[in-house]
Amino acid sequence: MTTTGSALGFSTLDQELDETELPCHGQLPEWLEGDLLRTGPARFEVGKASYKHWFDGLAMLHRFRFHHGRVVYTNRYLRSNAYREAGAAGTIRRPEFATNPRPTMLQTLRLSSRPKSGDNGNVNTSRIGDHTVALTETPHPVAFDPDSLATLDSEALQPSLPGQITTAHPHFDARRQCQYNYLLEFGRVSRYRLYRIDVGSTDAQVVAAIDIQRPAYMHSFGMSDRYLILTEFPLVTNPLSFLLRNRPFIQNYRWEPERGTRFHIIDKDTGEVVKTAQADAFFSFHHVNAFEQDGQLNVDLIAFPDASVVNQLYLDHLRSGASITATGRLTRCTVDLAGDSAVSLHTLAEASVELPRFDYRGRAGQAYRYVYAAGTSPGASFFDTLHKIDLETGETDTWSEVGCYPGEPVFVPRPGTRDEDDGVILSLVLDTTAGHSILLVLDASDFTELARIKVPHAVPFGFHGNFFSLPPG
């Protein structure tokens, strides 16, 4: 397997480091104190068996601790059941997004009742109650120690509600002091359940339930101040296909554009589905933000014309060095809450982008101005640009460097600030010329480089992470 160019980012990382101080070139802000905790796939082969898709690799955690101007790094594989069983067997044992092991008859029966039932938390990091967790698209969060990254007992976090599929993008409502997410329960009639978990608790409380015949694949959902928004793209499945065929999870879904895209708008406080609105067919992985304004609900997301992007993210394609179009357009979907059910779509920026972030702590569910995202330039083989998009002026600032492939730009606000772009951007960048990764620190206001921190190895391309402030002391 070639490891030149962006393909280096899809190579297994064997090295685990503990409390390693990293060299920093530049000047870090004095106020930047806390942990950037990221997760992502980092093992793509087990014995002679290989994972098929970028979304499948075994999860590795990465912690960058900023403290008193120093950056200390630890990385460790998440010792999930998927990881431990694969290690013990010397081959892949649990199904993933686009990879199925060869099952025994008993495993086939279990998979039929619990499709995509793994706990390989390679998508995002979050907190549930007092637990720091790694998440994937099944309702099996895995707790870990944020200091050592050691995997912890997660029994207390196992779901109390029925369902097989969830998102790794829960929303936090600062006003209501709770976290929201959704569960999909497969059945003769399947059901979406939206639920909340209050701060300090691990108990899920149902907010609303929606019955559905052909459930859609939804990687994320939207949240405004008053509403939760389930956006049903026409990538749908018949749950019977999981019973009848031993296909990987995503291969049971079919693109049916004639269905269009449906927006289910749910009142957070009453659980009422206040409106189901309709748009032409499109696909999205990531919502950005949503907010109410003048009787309308604006839902911003990264839109693709169809779901073919899923196929571009198979590892054979990504390692080939071929150009990709696995980026979409920042798009505003507007629903007239009191009017008809048609949704208007408006492209907010022409840049090809993915992995969007914004000032979530200050603007989640509210009107906002700036979006940060990774993007691709024409002909690029992977994300090679960072963008800051100004939604008021339409202007876009960019960062790029030859041979560098940046990841998700995490916005960290300056403590106490009221300015939306007063803070820094943290992006883990693969420098293929040097053969290792760097953690890039940009000034969010003007997108200039403040510092770059050298990582001793090449970190495989990951998905998401979050910045957690250090407790006092």
Phi, psi and omega in degrees: 000128180291147177233030177265157178059211184294341179301336177302331181285356178241032178251143181298137175254117180268336188282130172243129182244152182231122174050056182258118178286133185256140175292138183239126175254117183119196185233121177274144175299141181297331184279351184282096184228116179156189184244128163270113181251116182239156172225160179178165179292137181220352173234120187249357177222144171228112187061232180267358181267142181236143171286153188262333193230152177305325184285356191263333191302153181293140191285138170236138176265146178226129177238123172249111181261120176262119182205119178055042176080000178254156175233120181244133189244137171225138172225144185202140174295140172288119181276064177286172174299323179299318180292312185293319180292322177295318180295319181291324183271341184073020178201170179290130182246330185250145179289150176235192186306314184225018179230129173241130170289168175280110189272156167283171179300318180296318179296323178300317179295320179293318180295327180295324181272341182222069181299143182050059189261022183278176180230030182281088189285071185255013186254314187205165172242150181199189173230139173232116187060234179264009186258135168270132191225154168256138188238149165226198187267018170245155184278053180227071178297147180245121181281146174215158179283119183292346177274305184267344187069013176293138178287136185246168175298126184247017184302321183292345184260001181293145191294139175265350178253148179287145177156156182245337186233140176218194173243157173265019181234064175295154177254142176251127179257106184292327181289319181269353179054055178207165177250140178246149171202181177226156177234141171252123175254117177286145176185184175304316164244116182279167186216131168270130173241123170267138184218166178233150172234120183286153177304134180085358183240164171240006184273129180270133178242126182292131175263316182201158176224139180230122177278145184210141179277315182237093185293149181261156172277120180229113183279338180207179177212173185254158177214125169251189181297318184259338194233154163254142185234113171267118180258108184269102176280157184278038169257098195232164181225155165261116185305337178298335181297332177291330179282324191268340186224139176268069178253152174303155187315302189289338180284357173272357181260147180232143178276118181234079188298337180296341178287337187070187179246130185248137178249111175265119185251118189242128176291125183298325189271327182258340185079003181288136170279099188282340181192143166241114185251162189230138174229168173297164183295133167202176182228154176205144166271314196238121164286153176255291182207167176213146180203153179266142181200121175053045177078006179241156175246120177261126180240110182262135181205173177262112189257140172243150179295333179202188185265014181296342177303328180302319182288334179289346185260012168292145188296324179302319180290315183295326181280347183286342184082002179292153178293151179235158172237039184278037174229152182241198180245137173294117191230137176258125177253118187248127179246128173278109188295333181254354186257211182286180188261012178279140180255130176266139181246136181220123178286125183271336180203148183273349180298143176275114191222162172204179180051056186284146173221162176204186180284080187294318184298324184264336190233005180301125181078006182237164173301144186210173187238324191244139173235136175247141184202160168271152182213173177239138171273162182305129178083359183291150179270349177193180179304122182230011185213148168250142182235144165241118184253125177266110184287343179276317184261342185082358181284150180230125171264149183225156169230134173203159179207139184303131178081004183249138182234101185278152175259192182311130178271106181272123179272129176240113182285149172294133182305131176083358184285155172248353180275132190295330181247025177271095182172201180232160172252131175247122180223128177277116189246132173271116177264098185286337177292318180274341179082018178213175179262160172228150169261115184268136178241115179248148169287119185293337184284321182236002176063028175269154182282130175262320184198158168224138187243124185278127174263139187292344183222174175276116178276124177303150180301126179249193184247288191223162174194174181218157179261128181242122180293146178286144175293154180301149177112000000 
